[in-house]
Amino acid sequence: MTEATRLQSSLGERSGQLLLPEKRGVDCLCVFSGIVCPLEASRQLHMPIQSVKVVDWEPAATKIAKHNFDMIDDTALPQNVEDITEQHTK
């Protein structure tokens, strides 16, 4: 078994060891991630999601993502990725 395979097979078990802020979940920033597959992975690992900010150049991908995850905010980030600053991530 390769190291990558071993790590992948134990991911669910190891996710319980993550240190998350008290009474909060993870704040996610998804830039051009399509239908936000990382959020589905987080859901399957039972990781609490606090907020999700999304920017994508494909409106259909954002529409699908918002259908699957009601906490998505697609208005918090500038549509031009070059205009995103550290301030947007706080």
Backbone as XML, in Angstrom:
<?xml version="1.0"?>
<chain id="A" units="angstrom">
  <residue number="1" name="MET">
    <atom name="N" x="0.853" y="-1.172" z="0.000"/>
    <atom name="CA" x="0.000" y="0.000" z="0.000"/>
    <atom name="C" x="0.903" y="1.241" z="0.000"/>
  </residue>
  <residue number="2" name="THR">
    <atom name="N" x="0.627" y="2.148" z="-0.911"/>
    <atom name="CA" x="1.425" y="3.374" z="-0.978"/>
    <atom name="C" x="1.023" y="4.306" z="0.170"/>
  </residue>
  <residue number="3" name="GLU">
    <atom name="N" x="1.870" y="5.270" z="0.458"/>
    <atom name="CA" x="1.582" y="6.242" z="1.511"/>
    <atom name="C" x="0.307" y="7.028" z="1.193"/>
  </residue>
  <residue number="4" name="ALA">
    <atom name="N" x="0.146" y="7.413" z="-0.079"/>
    <atom name="CA" x="-1.048" y="8.172" z="-0.477"/>
    <atom name="C" x="-2.314" y="7.353" z="-0.254"/>
  </residue>
  <residue number="5" name="THR">
    <atom name="N" x="-2.283" y="6.069" z="-0.597"/>
    <atom name="CA" x="-3.436" y="5.198" z="-0.403"/>
    <atom name="C" x="-3.742" y="5.031" z="1.078"/>
  </residue>
  <residue number="6" name="ARG">
    <atom name="N" x="-2.708" y="4.875" z="1.891"/>
    <atom name="CA" x="-2.898" y="4.736" z="3.336"/>
    <atom name="C" x="-3.536" y="5.996" z="3.921"/>
  </residue>
  <residue number="7" name="LEU">
    <atom name="N" x="-3.033" y="7.157" z="3.506"/>
    <atom name="CA" x="-3.590" y="8.410" z="4.004"/>
    <atom name="C" x="-5.030" y="8.599" z="3.559"/>
  </residue>
  <residue number="8" name="GLN">
    <atom name="N" x="-5.313" y="8.255" z="2.292"/>
    <atom name="CA" x="-6.674" y="8.396" z="1.791"/>
    <atom name="C" x="-7.630" y="7.480" z="2.537"/>
  </residue>
  <residue number="9" name="SER">
    <atom name="N" x="-7.227" y="6.268" z="2.817"/>
    <atom name="CA" x="-8.124" y="5.320" z="3.474"/>
    <atom name="C" x="-8.390" y="5.684" z="4.930"/>
  </residue>
  <residue number="10" name="SER">
    <atom name="N" x="-7.505" y="6.462" z="5.551"/>
    <atom name="CA" x="-7.698" y="6.836" z="6.950"/>
    <atom name="C" x="-8.199" y="8.274" z="7.114"/>
  </residue>
  <residue number="11" name="LEU">
    <atom name="N" x="-8.587" y="8.932" z="6.019"/>
    <atom name="CA" x="-8.977" y="10.337" z="6.071"/>
    <atom name="C" x="-10.173" y="10.578" z="6.985"/>
  </residue>
  <residue number="12" name="GLY">
    <atom name="N" x="-11.205" y="9.753" z="6.874"/>
    <atom name="CA" x="-12.380" y="9.931" z="7.718"/>
    <atom name="C" x="-12.035" y="9.826" z="9.194"/>
  </residue>
  <residue number="13" name="GLU">
    <atom name="N" x="-11.203" y="8.873" z="9.535"/>
    <atom name="CA" x="-10.775" y="8.682" z="10.927"/>
    <atom name="C" x="-9.950" y="9.872" z="11.412"/>
  </residue>
  <residue number="14" name="ARG">
    <atom name="N" x="-9.045" y="10.353" z="10.569"/>
    <atom name="CA" x="-8.169" y="11.461" z="10.954"/>
    <atom name="C" x="-8.898" y="12.803" z="10.987"/>
  </residue>
  <residue number="15" name="SER">
    <atom name="N" x="-10.029" y="12.929" z="10.288"/>
    <atom name="CA" x="-10.735" y="14.210" z="10.267"/>
    <atom name="C" x="-11.261" y="14.577" z="11.646"/>
  </residue>
  <residue number="16" name="GLY">
    <atom name="N" x="-11.475" y="13.600" z="12.501"/>
    <atom name="CA" x="-11.908" y="13.871" z="13.862"/>
    <atom name="C" x="-10.835" y="14.542" z="14.699"/>
  </residue>
  <residue number="17" name="GLN">
    <atom name="N" x="-9.611" y="14.519" z="14.223"/>
    <atom name="CA" x="-8.498" y="15.128" z="14.947"/>
    <atom name="C" x="-8.279" y="16.591" z="14.575"/>
  </residue>
  <residue number="18" name="LEU">
    <atom name="N" x="-9.052" y="17.102" z="13.625"/>
    <atom name="CA" x="-8.887" y="18.492" z="13.214"/>
    <atom name="C" x="-9.269" y="19.429" z="14.344"/>
  </residue>
  <residue number="19" name="LEU">
    <atom name="N" x="-8.516" y="20.484" z="14.486"/>
    <atom name="CA" x="-8.827" y="21.493" z="15.489"/>
    <atom name="C" x="-9.630" y="22.594" z="14.830"/>
  </residue>
  <residue number="20" name="LEU">
    <atom name="N" x="-10.870" y="22.743" z="15.239"/>
    <atom name="CA" x="-11.754" y="23.756" z="14.681"/>
    <atom name="C" x="-12.053" y="24.789" z="15.764"/>
  </residue>
  <residue number="21" name="PRO">
    <atom name="N" x="-12.311" y="26.025" z="15.356"/>
    <atom name="CA" x="-12.685" y="27.036" z="16.345"/>
    <atom name="C" x="-13.915" y="26.583" z="17.129"/>
  </residue>
  <residue number="22" name="GLU">
    <atom name="N" x="-13.957" y="26.932" z="18.398"/>
    <atom name="CA" x="-15.065" y="26.524" z="19.252"/>
    <atom name="C" x="-16.403" y="27.032" z="18.722"/>
  </residue>
  <residue number="23" name="LYS">
    <atom name="N" x="-17.381" y="26.136" z="18.653"/>
    <atom name="CA" x="-18.755" y="26.445" z="18.241"/>
    <atom name="C" x="-18.844" y="27.046" z="16.844"/>
  </residue>
  <residue number="24" name="ARG">
    <atom name="N" x="-17.907" y="26.776" z="16.004"/>
    <atom name="CA" x="-17.941" y="27.295" z="14.637"/>
    <atom name="C" x="-17.508" y="26.193" z="13.699"/>
  </residue>
  <residue number="25" name="GLY">
    <atom name="N" x="-17.678" y="26.470" z="12.451"/>
    <atom name="CA" x="-17.185" y="25.557" z="11.437"/>
    <atom name="C" x="-16.083" y="26.230" z="10.646"/>
  </residue>
  <residue number="26" name="VAL">
    <atom name="N" x="-15.801" y="25.665" z="9.536"/>
    <atom name="CA" x="-14.749" y="26.148" z="8.650"/>
    <atom name="C" x="-15.321" y="27.217" z="7.722"/>
  </residue>
  <residue number="27" name="ASP">
    <atom name="N" x="-14.570" y="28.277" z="7.505"/>
    <atom name="CA" x="-14.918" y="29.284" z="6.501"/>
    <atom name="C" x="-14.229" y="28.880" z="5.204"/>
  </residue>
  <residue number="28" name="CYS">
    <atom name="N" x="-14.995" y="28.731" z="4.136"/>
    <atom name="CA" x="-14.444" y="28.262" z="2.858"/>
    <atom name="C" x="-14.432" y="29.389" z="1.831"/>
  </residue>
  <residue number="29" name="LEU">
    <atom name="N" x="-13.390" y="29.427" z="1.058"/>
    <atom name="CA" x="-13.257" y="30.352" z="-0.056"/>
    <atom name="C" x="-13.029" y="29.505" z="-1.298"/>
  </residue>
  <residue number="30" name="CYS">
    <atom name="N" x="-13.990" y="29.484" z="-2.215"/>
    <atom name="CA" x="-13.913" y="28.653" z="-3.414"/>
    <atom name="C" x="-13.749" y="29.562" z="-4.630"/>
  </residue>
  <residue number="31" name="VAL">
    <atom name="N" x="-12.591" y="29.484" z="-5.242"/>
    <atom name="CA" x="-12.290" y="30.300" z="-6.415"/>
    <atom name="C" x="-12.154" y="29.371" z="-7.612"/>
  </residue>
  <residue number="32" name="PHE">
    <atom name="N" x="-13.081" y="29.497" z="-8.560"/>
    <atom name="CA" x="-13.089" y="28.682" z="-9.778"/>
    <atom name="C" x="-13.054" y="27.187" z="-9.461"/>
  </residue>
  <residue number="33" name="SER">
    <atom name="N" x="-13.882" y="26.779" z="-8.499"/>
    <atom name="CA" x="-13.903" y="25.355" z="-8.146"/>
    <atom name="C" x="-15.103" y="24.638" z="-8.745"/>
  </residue>
  <residue number="34" name="GLY">
    <atom name="N" x="-15.762" y="25.279" z="-9.691"/>
    <atom name="CA" x="-16.883" y="24.622" z="-10.370"/>
    <atom name="C" x="-18.053" y="24.407" z="-9.439"/>
  </residue>
  <residue number="35" name="ILE">
    <atom name="N" x="-18.471" y="23.155" z="-9.286"/>
    <atom name="CA" x="-19.642" y="22.852" z="-8.461"/>
    <atom name="C" x="-19.250" y="22.573" z="-7.015"/>
  </residue>
  <residue number="36" name="VAL">
    <atom name="N" x="-18.147" y="23.106" z="-6.598"/>
    <atom name="CA" x="-17.607" y="23.058" z="-5.226"/>
    <atom name="C" x="-17.563" y="21.640" z="-4.637"/>
  </residue>
  <residue number="37" name="CYS">
    <atom name="N" x="-16.929" y="20.734" z="-5.340"/>
    <atom name="CA" x="-16.763" y="19.363" z="-4.846"/>
    <atom name="C" x="-16.082" y="19.293" z="-3.478"/>
  </residue>
  <residue number="38" name="PRO">
    <atom name="N" x="-15.141" y="20.212" z="-3.161"/>
    <atom name="CA" x="-14.554" y="20.157" z="-1.811"/>
    <atom name="C" x="-15.596" y="20.301" z="-0.696"/>
  </residue>
  <residue number="39" name="LEU">
    <atom name="N" x="-16.681" y="21.024" z="-0.953"/>
    <atom name="CA" x="-17.727" y="21.142" z="0.066"/>
    <atom name="C" x="-18.443" y="19.819" z="0.282"/>
  </residue>
  <residue number="40" name="GLU">
    <atom name="N" x="-18.652" y="19.071" z="-0.785"/>
    <atom name="CA" x="-19.281" y="17.754" z="-0.640"/>
    <atom name="C" x="-18.363" y="16.827" z="0.149"/>
  </residue>
  <residue number="41" name="ALA">
    <atom name="N" x="-17.067" y="16.900" z="-0.099"/>
    <atom name="CA" x="-16.117" y="16.094" z="0.672"/>
    <atom name="C" x="-16.173" y="16.484" z="2.148"/>
  </residue>
  <residue number="42" name="SER">
    <atom name="N" x="-16.248" y="17.769" z="2.429"/>
    <atom name="CA" x="-16.346" y="18.237" z="3.817"/>
    <atom name="C" x="-17.621" y="17.725" z="4.475"/>
  </residue>
  <residue number="43" name="ARG">
    <atom name="N" x="-18.712" y="17.747" z="3.726"/>
    <atom name="CA" x="-19.986" y="17.249" z="4.251"/>
    <atom name="C" x="-19.869" y="15.762" z="4.581"/>
  </residue>
  <residue number="44" name="GLN">
    <atom name="N" x="-19.264" y="14.987" z="3.693"/>
    <atom name="CA" x="-19.136" y="13.553" z="3.921"/>
    <atom name="C" x="-18.219" y="13.243" z="5.101"/>
  </residue>
  <residue number="45" name="LEU">
    <atom name="N" x="-17.289" y="14.153" z="5.399"/>
    <atom name="CA" x="-16.396" y="13.982" z="6.546"/>
    <atom name="C" x="-16.990" y="14.584" z="7.826"/>
  </residue>
  <residue number="46" name="HIS">
    <atom name="N" x="-18.216" y="15.087" z="7.735"/>
    <atom name="CA" x="-18.915" y="15.685" z="8.871"/>
    <atom name="C" x="-18.175" y="16.887" z="9.444"/>
  </residue>
  <residue number="47" name="MET">
    <atom name="N" x="-17.514" y="17.633" z="8.571"/>
    <atom name="CA" x="-16.848" y="18.861" z="9.001"/>
    <atom name="C" x="-17.870" y="19.998" z="8.955"/>
  </residue>
  <residue number="48" name="PRO">
    <atom name="N" x="-18.055" y="20.705" z="10.051"/>
    <atom name="CA" x="-19.016" y="21.810" z="10.030"/>
    <atom name="C" x="-18.518" y="22.957" z="9.161"/>
  </residue>
  <residue number="49" name="ILE">
    <atom name="N" x="-19.402" y="23.503" z="8.355"/>
    <atom name="CA" x="-19.074" y="24.629" z="7.471"/>
    <atom name="C" x="-19.764" y="25.874" z="8.027"/>
  </residue>
  <residue number="50" name="GLN">
    <atom name="N" x="-19.003" y="26.901" z="8.310"/>
    <atom name="CA" x="-19.554" y="28.151" z="8.826"/>
    <atom name="C" x="-20.057" y="29.031" z="7.690"/>
  </residue>
  <residue number="51" name="SER">
    <atom name="N" x="-19.191" y="29.261" z="6.706"/>
    <atom name="CA" x="-19.573" y="30.123" z="5.589"/>
    <atom name="C" x="-18.812" y="29.695" z="4.338"/>
  </residue>
  <residue number="52" name="VAL">
    <atom name="N" x="-19.388" y="30.037" z="3.200"/>
    <atom name="CA" x="-18.769" y="29.707" z="1.922"/>
    <atom name="C" x="-18.882" y="30.911" z="1.000"/>
  </residue>
  <residue number="53" name="LYS">
    <atom name="N" x="-17.748" y="31.402" z="0.550"/>
    <atom name="CA" x="-17.712" y="32.481" z="-0.441"/>
    <atom name="C" x="-17.226" y="31.874" z="-1.753"/>
  </residue>
  <residue number="54" name="VAL">
    <atom name="N" x="-17.966" y="32.150" z="-2.816"/>
    <atom name="CA" x="-17.684" y="31.522" z="-4.110"/>
    <atom name="C" x="-17.567" y="32.573" z="-5.205"/>
  </residue>
  <residue number="55" name="VAL">
    <atom name="N" x="-16.597" y="32.367" z="-6.072"/>
    <atom name="CA" x="-16.518" y="33.128" z="-7.320"/>
    <atom name="C" x="-16.150" y="32.133" z="-8.420"/>
  </residue>
  <residue number="56" name="ASP">
    <atom name="N" x="-16.871" y="32.194" z="-9.515"/>
    <atom name="CA" x="-16.605" y="31.300" z="-10.638"/>
    <atom name="C" x="-17.002" y="32.019" z="-11.914"/>
  </residue>
  <residue number="57" name="TRP">
    <atom name="N" x="-16.325" y="31.736" z="-12.991"/>
    <atom name="CA" x="-16.655" y="32.415" z="-14.249"/>
    <atom name="C" x="-17.752" y="31.699" z="-15.004"/>
  </residue>
  <residue number="58" name="GLU">
    <atom name="N" x="-18.203" y="30.562" z="-14.464"/>
    <atom name="CA" x="-19.284" y="29.813" z="-15.106"/>
    <atom name="C" x="-20.546" y="29.916" z="-14.245"/>
  </residue>
  <residue number="59" name="PRO">
    <atom name="N" x="-21.508" y="30.758" z="-14.643"/>
    <atom name="CA" x="-22.714" y="30.950" z="-13.827"/>
    <atom name="C" x="-23.483" y="29.654" z="-13.546"/>
  </residue>
  <residue number="60" name="ALA">
    <atom name="N" x="-23.474" y="28.718" z="-14.478"/>
    <atom name="CA" x="-24.202" y="27.459" z="-14.265"/>
    <atom name="C" x="-23.587" y="26.665" z="-13.108"/>
  </residue>
  <residue number="61" name="ALA">
    <atom name="N" x="-22.272" y="26.685" z="-12.984"/>
    <atom name="CA" x="-21.608" y="25.970" z="-11.883"/>
    <atom name="C" x="-22.010" y="26.573" z="-10.541"/>
  </residue>
  <residue number="62" name="THR">
    <atom name="N" x="-22.048" y="27.895" z="-10.475"/>
    <atom name="CA" x="-22.447" y="28.566" z="-9.237"/>
    <atom name="C" x="-23.903" y="28.257" z="-8.902"/>
  </residue>
  <residue number="63" name="LYS">
    <atom name="N" x="-24.756" y="28.217" z="-9.909"/>
    <atom name="CA" x="-26.173" y="27.908" z="-9.687"/>
    <atom name="C" x="-26.339" y="26.495" z="-9.126"/>
  </residue>
  <residue number="64" name="ILE">
    <atom name="N" x="-25.606" y="25.537" z="-9.661"/>
    <atom name="CA" x="-25.654" y="24.160" z="-9.164"/>
    <atom name="C" x="-25.138" y="24.101" z="-7.734"/>
  </residue>
  <residue number="65" name="ALA">
    <atom name="N" x="-24.029" y="24.786" z="-7.488"/>
    <atom name="CA" x="-23.453" y="24.790" z="-6.145"/>
    <atom name="C" x="-24.428" y="25.380" z="-5.130"/>
  </residue>
  <residue number="66" name="LYS">
    <atom name="N" x="-25.081" y="26.482" z="-5.488"/>
    <atom name="CA" x="-26.037" y="27.110" z="-4.570"/>
    <atom name="C" x="-27.248" y="26.211" z="-4.323"/>
  </residue>
  <residue number="67" name="HIS">
    <atom name="N" x="-27.621" y="25.416" z="-5.302"/>
    <atom name="CA" x="-28.729" y="24.470" z="-5.132"/>
    <atom name="C" x="-28.357" y="23.402" z="-4.098"/>
  </residue>
  <residue number="68" name="ASN">
    <atom name="N" x="-27.103" y="22.960" z="-4.119"/>
    <atom name="CA" x="-26.648" y="21.895" z="-3.235"/>
    <atom name="C" x="-26.216" y="22.393" z="-1.851"/>
  </residue>
  <residue number="69" name="PHE">
    <atom name="N" x="-25.808" y="23.646" z="-1.750"/>
    <atom name="CA" x="-25.310" y="24.202" z="-0.491"/>
    <atom name="C" x="-25.917" y="25.579" z="-0.286"/>
  </residue>
  <residue number="70" name="ASP">
    <atom name="N" x="-26.918" y="25.653" z="0.573"/>
    <atom name="CA" x="-27.643" y="26.915" z="0.728"/>
    <atom name="C" x="-26.845" y="28.007" z="1.429"/>
  </residue>
  <residue number="71" name="MET">
    <atom name="N" x="-25.702" y="27.672" z="2.043"/>
    <atom name="CA" x="-24.921" y="28.691" z="2.734"/>
    <atom name="C" x="-23.954" y="29.442" z="1.814"/>
  </residue>
  <residue number="72" name="ILE">
    <atom name="N" x="-23.968" y="29.144" z="0.535"/>
    <atom name="CA" x="-23.044" y="29.785" z="-0.408"/>
    <atom name="C" x="-23.421" y="31.243" z="-0.627"/>
  </residue>
  <residue number="73" name="ASP">
    <atom name="N" x="-22.410" y="32.091" z="-0.543"/>
    <atom name="CA" x="-22.566" y="33.513" z="-0.839"/>
    <atom name="C" x="-21.739" y="33.817" z="-2.084"/>
  </residue>
  <residue number="74" name="ASP">
    <atom name="N" x="-22.414" y="34.098" z="-3.171"/>
    <atom name="CA" x="-21.690" y="34.399" z="-4.414"/>
    <atom name="C" x="-21.635" y="35.901" z="-4.680"/>
  </residue>
  <residue number="75" name="THR">
    <atom name="N" x="-21.987" y="36.693" z="-3.674"/>
    <atom name="CA" x="-21.938" y="38.151" z="-3.831"/>
    <atom name="C" x="-20.812" y="38.786" z="-3.017"/>
  </residue>
  <residue number="76" name="ALA">
    <atom name="N" x="-20.133" y="38.028" z="-2.175"/>
    <atom name="CA" x="-19.131" y="38.585" z="-1.264"/>
    <atom name="C" x="-17.787" y="38.855" z="-1.931"/>
  </residue>
  <residue number="77" name="LEU">
    <atom name="N" x="-17.535" y="38.228" z="-3.061"/>
    <atom name="CA" x="-16.242" y="38.377" z="-3.735"/>
    <atom name="C" x="-16.403" y="39.102" z="-5.063"/>
  </residue>
  <residue number="78" name="PRO">
    <atom name="N" x="-15.393" y="39.880" z="-5.445"/>
    <atom name="CA" x="-15.433" y="40.492" z="-6.778"/>
    <atom name="C" x="-15.417" y="39.406" z="-7.852"/>
  </residue>
  <residue number="79" name="GLN">
    <atom name="N" x="-16.093" y="39.644" z="-8.956"/>
    <atom name="CA" x="-16.129" y="38.655" z="-10.038"/>
    <atom name="C" x="-14.789" y="38.537" z="-10.756"/>
  </residue>
  <residue number="80" name="ASN">
    <atom name="N" x="-13.963" y="39.555" z="-10.667"/>
    <atom name="CA" x="-12.619" y="39.504" z="-11.235"/>
    <atom name="C" x="-11.677" y="39.025" z="-10.141"/>
  </residue>
  <residue number="81" name="VAL">
    <atom name="N" x="-11.129" y="37.824" z="-10.305"/>
    <atom name="CA" x="-10.294" y="37.221" z="-9.268"/>
    <atom name="C" x="-9.085" y="38.099" z="-8.920"/>
  </residue>
  <residue number="82" name="GLU">
    <atom name="N" x="-8.626" y="38.911" z="-9.838"/>
    <atom name="CA" x="-7.481" y="39.779" z="-9.560"/>
    <atom name="C" x="-7.822" y="40.858" z="-8.538"/>
  </residue>
  <residue number="83" name="ASP">
    <atom name="N" x="-9.105" y="41.112" z="-8.329"/>
    <atom name="CA" x="-9.534" y="42.121" z="-7.362"/>
    <atom name="C" x="-9.752" y="41.559" z="-5.957"/>
  </residue>
  <residue number="84" name="ILE">
    <atom name="N" x="-9.630" y="40.248" z="-5.787"/>
    <atom name="CA" x="-9.797" y="39.641" z="-4.464"/>
    <atom name="C" x="-8.564" y="39.941" z="-3.627"/>
  </residue>
  <residue number="85" name="THR">
    <atom name="N" x="-8.808" y="40.458" z="-2.434"/>
    <atom name="CA" x="-7.708" y="40.798" z="-1.522"/>
    <atom name="C" x="-7.829" y="39.980" z="-0.243"/>
  </residue>
  <residue number="86" name="GLU">
    <atom name="N" x="-6.828" y="40.065" z="0.594"/>
    <atom name="CA" x="-6.860" y="39.368" z="1.874"/>
    <atom name="C" x="-8.067" y="39.799" z="2.704"/>
  </residue>
  <residue number="87" name="GLN">
    <atom name="N" x="-8.474" y="41.049" z="2.567"/>
    <atom name="CA" x="-9.621" y="41.567" z="3.316"/>
    <atom name="C" x="-10.902" y="40.787" z="2.981"/>
  </residue>
  <residue number="88" name="HIS">
    <atom name="N" x="-11.033" y="40.309" z="1.763"/>
    <atom name="CA" x="-12.215" y="39.529" z="1.370"/>
    <atom name="C" x="-12.276" y="38.185" z="2.077"/>
  </residue>
  <residue number="89" name="THR">
    <atom name="N" x="-11.166" y="37.684" z="2.563"/>
    <atom name="CA" x="-11.123" y="36.354" z="3.165"/>
    <atom name="C" x="-11.395" y="36.372" z="4.650"/>
  </residue>
  <residue number="90" name="LYS">
    <atom name="N" x="-11.638" y="37.521" z="5.215"/>
    <atom name="CA" x="-11.865" y="37.613" z="6.682"/>
    <atom name="C" x="-13.318" y="37.682" z="7.002"/>
  </residue>
</chain>
